[in-house]
Amino acid sequence: MLTQQPNAVAKQTMDLENAKADFARDGYCILPNVLSETEVAAVRKRLADQAAAERALGWARMRDGQTTSVREGVVAAKRGANQRVGMLVNKGKVFRDLVEHPVALELVEFALGGSFLLSSCDANIANKGGALEGLHRDAWWCPIPYREGDAFVKVGDRQRYMAQPDCAPPGTNVPPACVNIIWMLTDFTDENGGTRLVPGSHRRPDSPDGSVPHKVPTIAATGKAGSCMFFDGRLWHGTGQNTTDASRMGVLAFYCGPQFRQAENYFLGLDPAILEEASDRFLDLLGYTTFYGYGNVNTYAPTTRPPGRGAWIPEMKIDQ
């Protein structure tokens, strides 16, 4: 089968309500001109400087989306031309501002409801020579639906990659549990590796097998710098192949329901200095708010804050 549909690109809309309708139907939507040229330039420069510094220090995560092997759930990542820059909340206020962008938060609430967390915020810089990424789902960890009497995959046995694609019974699915926003810092085109998508695949009960070339037709997510793409974590997608000489740069803000484990561990990895200036909303997104008792620290109070922000209530102190 075709790996892509020639000249087929994802549609765009400037209307937020139309975008939500596109998301519900197709699993994704693209909104142009969400960021101004000045905002794009500031975020792009901060990302370029950070990526260059990490390369100079030998810390750069240079990899391709393709893997050298997928065997019994064990993945050997292939070092390649594309660079990932992680834990961006530590690396500039411009990134933290994107996490709290009102358009982003409205879209995430539409998909996930009133309570949700930031799972990760990182960047993908696709360079010439990077490989086409196998199709995958960000919500791979969701329990697979089953019918009474059928065998099922235990929740602790779910794997990121499996020798055989998993599949739920026909007619069943899981609700959205995570969503992703890609902030386009450069133009995304078919030629420079704009994210490959399979529209409507969020409604399928099965997952892709991750092979390259893709076994199903895909389209390219395209847009001008300043656009954002919002997509369902169940949607089949993968990084495209950049055949141009210019880097394609995007920031990925990944959100999940409040009952799921986050991809980045902010309680261990967050710069403590950020806590002093963070808004309450930002702390909520990091997980400093309880969810019906989950995440509590000796109290079921609706919010808990880090040291210096009201977390340590008097009843928790023990005299020595």
Buried (B, 14 or more C-beta within 10 A) or exposed (E): EEBBEEEBBBEBBEEBEBBBEBBBEBBBBBBBBBBEEEBBBBBBEBBBEBBEEBBEEEEBBBBBBBBEEBEEEEBEEEEBBBBBBBBBBBBBEBBBBBBBBEBBBEBBEBBBEEEBBBBBBBBBBBBBEBBBBBBBBBBBBBEBBEEEEEEBBEEEEBBEBBEEEBEBEEEEBBEBBBBBBBBBBBBBBBBBBBBBBBBEBBEBBBBBBBEBEBBBBBBBBBBBBBBBBBBBBBBBBBBBBBEEEBBBBBBBBBBBBBEBEBBBEBEEEBEEEBBEEBEEEBBBBBBBBBBEEEBEBEEEBEBBBBEEBEBBEEEEEEEE
